Structure formats: C-alpha cells, structure tokens
C-alpha cells in the first residue's frame, strides 16, 4: 500500500513538473499542421479540444483507424463543436516518420475526420504534454482546463472492435457538454512508445 501511495505521489509530481494537472489550465502551444497552417491552442478558447498522440504505423492506432472507430468518434464529436487535433511526434530519423506529403496522403486514405494533424517531428508538443504512447489522449475543457488524460478506451489491445470498449474520451466530452464533472479524469495510456527525435 505504501509503495502504491508513493508511486501515486511520484506520478502526480512528474505530471505537475510537465505543467500537466487535471483541473488546471492545459499548457498553451503553437504548432504547424500538415497543410502548413499555424495551430494554437489559444485559438480554440471556448471549445472542447481533444489531443491525440498518433503514429499510423503503431498497431494500436492502426486498429482504431482501420476499424473506422476513430473516424466515427471524430465525426460525432466535431459535429458537436469539438476540436480534435492529431499530434504526430515521430522523429525524422525513424522509419515511422511521415513527411507532410505522406501525412496528407494517409489522412485522405484513412478518411480521417479530425480537425487537423499537427506535424510535431521535433517533439515539442509531445514533450510539453508528456505524451508517452500512441495513442495517448487529452481532453481540454472549453475553459482551457485539462479535464482528461490517458487511454482512448478500456481495451489495451491492438485488435478487436474498439466500438465494444468503454471510450473514456467520448465519456469525458459528453460529460463536459452536459456541464457535469468528468467521472474518469485519468487513466493509464496504452500503446506504442512515442518515437521522439534523438
């Protein structure tokens, strides 16, 4: 019990060190999407924002996108005014890296329905949010406060229909829209380690 308590405290301090804490303002950022457009978190003030750490070569991400579950969720939430930003932090020297042109082709091929794909090849945004895995999700409330951080759902496997799992992101967003507190504000992210530039 003491070990678990200590681990929880260490984890909380580690998150706080990165400027991340549930119930506190999410760190602002500026990035560039695969169309060359500048994306700023502050531009979306008053809107719920979802950040998704993404790598199309990761089996966990592949399962969400090849099944079409991710795109369905993106369409559903963006139709409600939610901003969904993909963040690809894979370094240029990694074989899984996507150039903007490759990313645009993947976006079209997968029929992605997110708001934008941020090219984070330098890992700036990934490190700012301490993105550990692909996928790793963050839900930022309309007032700019971090409301959820962790896994996409409760199925930490790269197979099976994601629609059958409990989706933490969808639940958090729906609760925020309804003006309710987020029931599950934090979970452990699962997936592939983020391949940051060295």
PETA-V591032 format. One record per run of one state. SS is the DSSP state (helix for helix, strand for strand, loop for the rest). FROM is the first residue (numbers start at 1). TO is the last residue. If there is no record, write none. Layout:
# PETA-V591032
ss:SS from:FROM to:TO
ss:SS from:FROM to:TO
This chain:
# PETA-V591032
ss:loop from:1 to:1
ss:helix from:2 to:17
ss:loop from:18 to:24
ss:strand from:25 to:25
ss:loop from:26 to:29
ss:strand from:30 to:33
ss:loop from:34 to:37
ss:strand from:38 to:40
ss:helix from:41 to:44
ss:loop from:45 to:48
ss:strand from:49 to:53
ss:loop from:54 to:58
ss:helix from:59 to:66
ss:loop from:67 to:68
ss:helix from:69 to:78
ss:loop from:79 to:82
ss:strand from:83 to:88
ss:loop from:89 to:99
ss:helix from:100 to:109
ss:loop from:110 to:115
ss:strand from:116 to:119
ss:loop from:120 to:123
ss:helix from:124 to:128
ss:loop from:129 to:132
ss:strand from:133 to:134
ss:loop from:135 to:135
ss:strand from:136 to:140
ss:loop from:141 to:144
ss:strand from:145 to:150
ss:loop from:151 to:152
ss:strand from:153 to:153
ss:loop from:154 to:161
ss:helix from:162 to:164
ss:loop from:165 to:166
ss:strand from:167 to:167
ss:helix from:168 to:177
ss:loop from:178 to:185
ss:strand from:186 to:186
ss:loop from:187 to:191
ss:strand from:192 to:193
ss:loop from:194 to:198
